[in-house]
Amino acid sequence: MLDGIDEVEWAALEHAYGSADDVPDLLRSAGSVDARVREEALDGLVSSLCHQGSVYSATAAAVPFVARLALEGPGDRLALLWLLHGAADGTGPEYRQVRRAVATALPALLHLAVDEEPSVRRTMVWIVAACEEASLPLLPLLRARLDEEEDVEVRADLVTALGLLDVSPDNSSARNRALLSATEPLIRKAAATDLLRTAPLPLPTALVESALAAHNAAPAAEEADHPWPGSYRPLTDRLMDDPDAALRAVEHGLPLAWQLTDVWRDRERDVLPWLAASAEDAEDLCRVARVGAALEGGEPAPWLEPHLGSEDPAVRVAATHAAVRLRVPGAVGLVLRLMDELPEEAATLRTTPLAAPGAVVPAAVEVFGTAAEPVARRIASQPRAEWLAALLHFPSLAATCVDDLIRLLPASAGVLAALGREAGPAAAEALRAWAEDGDLTAATALARITGDTGPATDMVRSLTDAVERRRAAVTVAGELGPPVAALLPLVEERLRAPARESRADAAAAIWRVTGRTHDTAPVIADQLARHGALHEPHLGALRALIAMRELPTAARPAVEHIASSPRRVVSGFPCDGTPHPDLTARKLARRLLALAD
């Protein structure tokens, strides 16, 4: 069964953990009559040869022996076939070699395509599809199996495999259109999904409706871990290419409302009713809050009442946050009530692992401005580190609680810095003490209050790590400007950093210190111009160019794209109820274009 296994120079090959000299023993154990020994060996083979989807030189060498075990071994045929599928579908420098090895092994396995077990027949279809162009000689077999197969799930998979492999698009389309009238929903769904995969945008309405009807009628199937090659597009993924089609899917009950707003702009009002109706927990309500942040709002939201009265503190905080972002009448009062009844939860509760604590209270000030003064007064009367950002909007109130702000250092350094000289000598003394202990934020705040930049510049220069020293110089120069011109040599060194974002930050800091644009604006523009997928750090580049009142020609196409794209161009993060950063990107891009035109 494993003849020739010792003729392979396994030690010269590699798998996920290094030398493949252990593969022969694993293969022999996979052929053991002891089921437990086989199971352990198969686990080792999968982990070594197809580790997290990657394949290796040893994978190709092992394929013929795995195929023989599937044909002649004492058991675990399905697991062995799955290993062959993982090999054919793998990625890595050796993927072509591995795929050829699987395709070469296929002819000996073809009788398994009519095995009595449907699961074996299905897996054979997946292996054939995974081999892609190497499987083209097997198209007649697949077509014959489609005519003869009685199991609905296997037939549906044959429809998908034929759609992916068929070199005659007209024949494939005709076959799938005929199958749209099949009695089995799974067959109709497979046919419609394949037709949508290659349909032009916008997706044909009738075809979308047919696919959605079949999807709703078919048994639920998890598509996240589908067995198909990269050319396959799950139905929900393909629908997301067309926002109107995705919205129709939402109306048919598919849970795509949140995903739709994360991919496409200006769809918040369309999906809000669906998100609101399906909200059950704090995370759901945070999604409502993020969507609401993009709308004018101001209308009552009676559906929030049960959540606002929930016994779960997380739900109450998230519901209050949603009321704030939606500008629900009375939302400021809800925040005050939350601060009274659940001060700890309102200050520190995290609804997602990365969510900023206390977001609901600063959000009230951010959204309602001066109308949220009662919230700011409550913060000033009993300041908490998590709420201090709200006081930046109310400097007069911040000035009334300087003693408390000093107590809350270093978290309050930004608020004290914003007060400037009004923070007073006690604040300056406290900041100096924190600066002497090595707190750069405190040193920077001290410079803004007293004009003494010595502690900040000395601290930057004293950093022993060169990269950290240059990074800190950029931060301080960007904050303090001309008074820290002595840091310019360090900032200019950062212009040679490998990352474009780092170079752009350095250029912005140099402009802040010197006012030069001829050699700094192009560096910032390069960050925008040379990035296809934009992410949040690019917001800093847009802000810098606005401050400079410069739009270099190289950056204009990117800025115009950010301003007008119907799709999101800045990626969102795990939802904490804050506005989608893409909203800020578009606003900044439009402002920059207005300044330049």
N, C-alpha and C positions, 0 to 999 in steps of 0.2 A: 504493500500500500504506500509505503514511503521510500520505495527504491530510489536510490540516487541522492538521498538526503545528505550523505556524508561526502559526496563529491563536490558539494558547494563550499566555497571558501567563506564560511559564515563570519569568521573573525575579521575578514577584510570588508565586511558590510556593516552598515549602521542602522540602528532603529532609534526610537525616542530617547533611550537611556544610554546610548553609546554603542559599544561593540555588540554585534548580533550573535556572538558565540553561544548564547543561551537559547537561541531559537530552535535548534534541532531537538533539544530535550522538551521544550514546550510543545512542539508539534507531536512528538511521540506521546507525550502525556495527553494531548488532545485526542489521541486514538485509543486511550485506555478503556478497558471494560468497566472501570470504576467511575461512576457518574461524578462523584465528588472530585476526583483527580481531573477528569475532563473539564469540569466547570472552572476549576482554578487555573488550568492551563489556558483555556479560552480567554479568561479575564486577562491573563498575562500577555497573550498574543494581541488582543485588541488594544491594550494599553501601550504595547511596544510598537506595533506595526501601524496602527491608525490612531495615534495619540491626538485627541481633540481635533480630529479631521486631517491631521498631517500624515503623509506617507513618506517612506524612506527607501533606500536601496534594498534593505532587507525585505521590505514589503513585497517588491516584485519577485524576489527569489522565493519567497514563501508561498506565493499564490498557487503554483501548481500543486503543492502538497496540501494546501487547504482545500483545494477543489477535489483532490482524491479522497480526503477525509470526508467531505460532504457526500461523495458518491459511495464510498465503501466502508466508512467508519462505523463504529458500534452505536453512535447516537449523536445528539445535538446538531442534527443536520441544519436546522433553521438558523442556529447561532453561527454556524460555519458559513452559511450563505450570506448572513448579515455581515460577516467579516469581509467576504468578497465584495459586497456592495460598498462597504466603507472604504475598501482599497480602491475600487473603481471611481469613487466619488471624492477621493482625497485630494489634498492640495500639497504643494511643496515642489522643490526643484525636480523631483523624480516622478511627478504625477503622470507624465506621458508614458514613461517606461512601465509604471505600475498598471495603468489602464490597458496598455497593449498586452500585458501579461494576463489580465483578467479576460480580455477579449479572446486571447488565444485559448484560454481554458474553457470558454463558453460552449463550443461544439459538443464536448463530452458531457456537458451538463444539461443539454437541451431537453432530454426526456423528462427532466424535472418540471418542465413547463406544463406537463399533463399529470403531475403528481396528484394523488388522491387528496392531499391536504391543500386547501385553498391558500393557507399562509405560505406554503412553499411556492405555489404558483405565483402568488403576488410578489414574493421576494425575487423570483427569477425575472419578472417583468421589470422590477426596479434595477436589477443588475444590468439588464440589457440597455435600459435607458441611460444608466450612469456611464456606460461605455461610449455613448454619443456616436460620433461618426464611425467608430470602429464596429458598431453594431448594424450599420446599414445593410449588410448582406442578410440580416435576420428579419428585415421588414416583411417579406412574404409570410414568414412564420407568425409574426405578430398579427397580421391581417387575418390569417387563417384562425388563429386562436380567438380573435374577437368574434368571429362568426360562430365558433363552437363553444365558447366559454359560457357556463351557466351561472356561476357565482357572480352576483352583482358587483361586489367590491373589486374582484379581479377584472371584470369587464371594464369598470370605470377606470382602473389603472391602465388597462390596455389602450383605452381611448386617449388617455394622457400621454402614454409612451409613444403611440403612433403620431400624435400631434407634434411631439418634440422631435421625432426622428424622421418623419416623412419628408422626402426631398421634393415631393410634388405638392406645392401649396394649394393648388386648385383641387386636387383630389382630397387633400386633408380637409379643406374648407367644406367641400360638398359632403363628405362623410359626416363631419360634425354638425352641419346644418340639418342633415337628415336625422341625426340623433337627438336634436332639440325636441323632437316629438316622441322620444322614447317613453315608455311607461314608467321606468325607474328614475326617480329624482337624482340619484347619484350619477347615472349615465348622462342625464341632461346637464347636470352641473359640470361634469368633466368636459363635455363638449363645449358648453358655453364658456367655461374658463379658458379653454384653448383658443377659441375664436376671439375672445377679448384680448388674449396675450398679443396677438398680431393685428388687432383692429386699429384703425387710425383714431387719433384724438380729434375732437371729443368722441368718446365712446358712443356707439349707436344706442339710442334709448331703448329700442325694442330688445336688443341683445342683452343690455344691462337688466332690464325687467325680467327677461327669461332666466338669466343667471341667478337673480335674487329669489325668484319664485322657486327655482330648483333648490337653492341653498336652504331656504326655509323649510322645504318639504323633505329634504334629505336628513338622515341622522347626523347629529353634530359630529364634526371631525376636527381634530386639532391640526392646523396647518403650520404651526410655528416650526415643527421639526419634520417637515415633509421630506420624503426620500428622493426627490427629483433633483436633476442637475441644475446648474445656475441659469439656464435658459428658461426654466419654468418660473411662472409668476403666480403665486397664490391669488385667489379671487380678490381677497380684501386688499392685497398690495396693488393689484392692477386697478381696482376701482379708485384707489387713492391718487392715481395719476390724473384723474378727472374730478375736480371738486363737486361738480353737479351730480356725477354718478355716485360719488361717496356720500353726498347728502341723501340721495335716493336710498342708498343702503341703510343709512341711519333711520330713515322713515320706515324702512322694512324691518327694523329691529336689530340690525347689526350694531354692535357696540363700537362704532367708529367715530363718535362725536368728538371725543377728546383728540384723537389722532388727526382728525380733519383740521382742527384749529391749530395743531402743532405743525402741520405741513403747509397749509394755505392761509393766506391773509384774508381778513375781512369776512370771515365765516362765523364769527362769534355769535351774532344775533340769530343766525340760522340754527345753531346747535344748542343754545342756552336752554330752551325748554326740555330738550332730551337729557342734558346733563342734570338739570334740576330735578326732573322726574325720577332719575335713576340714582340720585345721591343717597347713599346709605351711611357712609362713614366720613371721618375727618378728611381723608385723602380725596374723596369724591367732592367734598365741599370746597377744598382748596382749588380743585380744578374749576369749579363754578366761580370762585373768586378771581382766578387768573383770566377767565373768559370775560367776566364782568368788568375787569379793569380796562378792557378795550372799548367798552360801550359808554354812551352818555349816561345811561341809568337814570335813577331818580324815581323809579316807580315802586309801589308796594310789592312785597314778595311774601304773600301769606304762606307759601309752601315752606318757608324757612322756620315758621313758628315751632313745629315739633322739634327741629334740631336745636333751636335756641333754648328750649327747655329740657334738653337731653340730660340724663344723669351722667353721661360720659363727658368729662371735662374737655377732652380733645374735640369732641363733636361741637360743644358749645363755643369753644374758641374759634374753630374753623367756620362755624355758621355765622358768628359775629364778623369774622374777617370777610366772609362772602357778602354780608349786608353792607359792610363799609365799601368794598370794591364796586358793588352794584349801586351805591349811593342811595340805599333804601332810606326813606324818611324815618328819622329817629335813630339812625345808626350810631350817631355820636353818643346818644343816651345808652345804647346797648354796650358800647365800649366802656363807658363809665360804670355801668352795672357789673360788667365783667371784672373790671379793676377792683371793685369792692368785694365781689363774691368769690372770685377765683384769682387773686393777685399772683400767686405763684405760677399757676398754669398759664395765665395771660402773659407772664413775663418770660417763662422758660420752656414752655411746652414745645416739643418738636413733632410735627406731624409726619415728616419724612427724615431720613438720616441726615440729609444735608440742609434741611430747612433752617433758616436763620431764626433764632429764638425771639419771642416778643414781637413778631411782625405785625400783629393785629393793632397794637397801640400806636406805633409810629405810622402805620398805614392810615389811621384816622386823620392824623395831621397832614400827611401827604395828600390825601384825597380831598379833605374838606377845608384845608388852609385855615384862615382866621376863624371860620365857623367851628373849628375844633379847639378853640382856646380853652374851653372847660377841661378838655383832656390834658392839654399842656399845663394848666394850672394844677391839676391833680398830680402830674409828674413833678412839677416844681415843689409841691408841698411835701412829697415823699419820693425823691428821686431814686430810680433803680438803674443799674448799669445797662440793662437791656432796653430801656426806654429813652435813653439820653439823646438819641439822634433826633427825636421829635423836638427837643429844645433848640435845635439849630434854627428852626423856623420862628422861634419866639425869644430873641436875645434879651428882651427886657425881663422876661420871666426867668431866663437862665441867670441873669445878674442878681436876682433875688435869692438864689440858693447856691452862691459860690462856695460857702463853707461845706455844703453837702457834696458839691462837685469835687472839691479837694479830697474829701473822704473817699470818693469813688474812683480816684486815680488808680491806674492809668486809663481806665475806660472812658473817663470824662475829658481826656486831653484835647480831643477835637472840639468839644463845646467850649472849653476855656480858651482855646486858640482863637475860635471865632469871635469871642468877646474882645480879644485884643487887650489893650491897656485897661479896659474896664474890668477885667478879671481881677486886677488889684495885686498888691505886693505879696499877699499871703499865697495867692495862687502861683505867682512867679517863684516864690521860695520853694513851694512844694514841687513844682515842676523841675526846678533845678536839682532838688534832692533825687527825684526819680531819674533825671538825666545822668547824675553822677553814678547811679547804680546801673547805668547802661541801657536805659530805655530811650531809643531813638525817637519814638513818637513824642515823648515828653520833651526831649531836647528841641524838636522842631516846633512844638507848641510854645516853648519858652521863647524861641526866636521871634515868633509872631507877636508875643505879648510884650517883650522887652526890647526887641531889636538885637539882642545878643546872640549872634550865630556861632560864637566860639564853641560851646558844648556840642552842637550838632556837627560842625565840621571836624572837630577833634575826634568825636566818636567814630565818624566815618573813616577817618584816616587810621584809626587805631585797630580797625578790623583786620585780623590776620589772614583770613581767606580772601584771595584776590577777587574772585567772582562776587562774593558777598560785599566786598568793599566797593566795587564798581556799581553793583545793583543799588546799594544804599546811597551812593552819590547821586544816582539818577533820581531816586525818590526825593531826597532832600532838595536837590536843585530844582526839580519840578514843583516842589511846594513853596520854596522860599525865593527863587529867582535871583536877581542881580546881587543881593547881599552875600550869596555864597559862590561868587565867581571863582573863588580859589579852588573849588571842586571841579572846575571844567576839565582839567587834564584827565581826571578819573572818568568823568562822564564821556569824554571823547573816546576813551579806550573802549567803552561799551559799544561804540559804533562798529566795532569789529566782532561783535558777538555773532554766533552762528544763526541764532533765531531772528527772523525779520521783526517779530514783535519787540524783541529786546532792543534792536537797532532803532526802531521807530520811537520807543519810549525815550531812548537816549537823545534822539534828535529833538523831540518835543521839549525835553529838559534844557537842551542847549538853547533852543529858541526862547524859552522862558527866562534864561539868564541873559542872553545877548541880544535878543530881538532879531537875529539873523534868520532869514527865510530861504535865501538862495541855495544854501547847502543843507538845510534841514527839512524843508517841505518835500523835496524829492525823495528823501529817505522814508518819510511817513507815507507818501503817495505810493511808494514801492510796496509797502505792506498791503495796501488795499488792492493794487493793480495785479499783484502776482498770486492772489489767493482765490481759488475757485470756490471752496466751501468756507463761508465766513462764520466766525464764532465771536463770542462776546468781546475778547480783547480788541477787536477792530473798532469797537465803540470809542476807545481812547484815541485812535487815529482820526476818526471823524471829528471828535471834540477838538483835537489839536489843530486840525486844518481850519475849523470854524474860528478858533481863537486867533489864528494867523490871518484869517480872511484870505486864504489861498486855496486854489484848487488846481494843482498841476495837471497838465494835459494827460499824463499817464494814468492818473487816478480817475478821470472823469467817467470812463465807461463803467468802472466798478461802482462809483457813487450813483450813477444813473440807474444801474441795475438794483442797487439797494433801495433807491427811492421808488422804483416803479414795478419791481418784480411782483407778480401775483403769488409767488411762493415765498415762504419764509427764507431769509438769507442769513439769519443768525439763529443758532440752535438754542433751544430752551434747556433748562436744567430740571431735575426732579421738582415737581411743583410744590411750592410753599405758599401759593396764593398771590405772589407778586406778579406784576404785569410781565407779559412775555418780552424779553429783551429785544426781540425783533421790532416791537413797536417803537422803541427808542432809536433803533438803527434807522428806520425809515424816516422818523422825524428829523434826526440829525442830518441825514443825507439830503432831504428836501431843503433844510435850512442852508446847508452848504451850497447847494445849487442856486438857491435864491441870492446868496451873497455874491456868487461868481458871475451871475447873469446880469 
